[in-house]
């Protein structure tokens, strides 16, 4: 069964919603975005987050020191890099994280914006714990809420664990789960109304993602 990540958490209300419906992951966007949150604000929210939910920090072309700072302040479980990071950058990042967090293993996910099959050729060069596949939208590093050809995500599974993002909603999440069977179903705009997380949509999405239909 695929796990669920609710990304773009930034309000106390969002914490109440996820604590009620318990997705496996929540995401805090620390990169430039309409859902951006700073480290201190995220740290305050994390204090009231159910301890069973893993915390993902989303970064774009960020420095190693800032990522380590976020891990420390927000007790992150996963670092998701969503920019132009190279395989060398990723390897160095993983080493620095391991040096800093010797008693806790932090996963590192690398995101790719999928336009066509050529978009996935680089995956094999990255030593990542998971690959976030999102739709390619000009001018966006992610979070545009657009769907891509899921058959490409199926083919990408040979490179590692897949986190499927982009255009997911309660209406298509069963299809996404059945077609791709990713490690994680990653949703943000699909559980929002007027730019804010919607409790009813979160409930419906998680219910459908975990259904056996």
C-alpha angles and dihedrals in degrees: 000000000000118000124231130237121191105201131195099044110173111141138065087241090058090056091051090052097049092043088056098048100028110216112191092241140025125194130218114199111219094169128087105291142120084257095050118141129182125237096254094050091048091048090055091051092047091060089071098038118116107259092229091066117087119225121229123194115206116209136175119205090331128168119255091240093055092049091050088049091053092048089052097046099039101032091233121197096191134031113207116193113199105175140070095306116156128222088254091053091050093050092049091046092053091050093050092048091050091050091051100041105039094156097046129049113225116199120222119211123191119209126215128191106225119217101149141332090292089064090070101050092093096057093088090061094061126082095211131151089224142357121231109210115200132165119272110245119171111250095014130097089197144307095082093126095233126140125227135195103295093201086074090058090052090054091047092061090085087072097054145284115346128219106195116213137161128080098000118157137160087265096061105023094096090053090047091050094047096045100041105017090202125187089243136017105214119201135173118143090030090071096043137095118199090349098308132098112268118212094210093051092048090051093049094046094051092043092052094043090055097041122110097219 
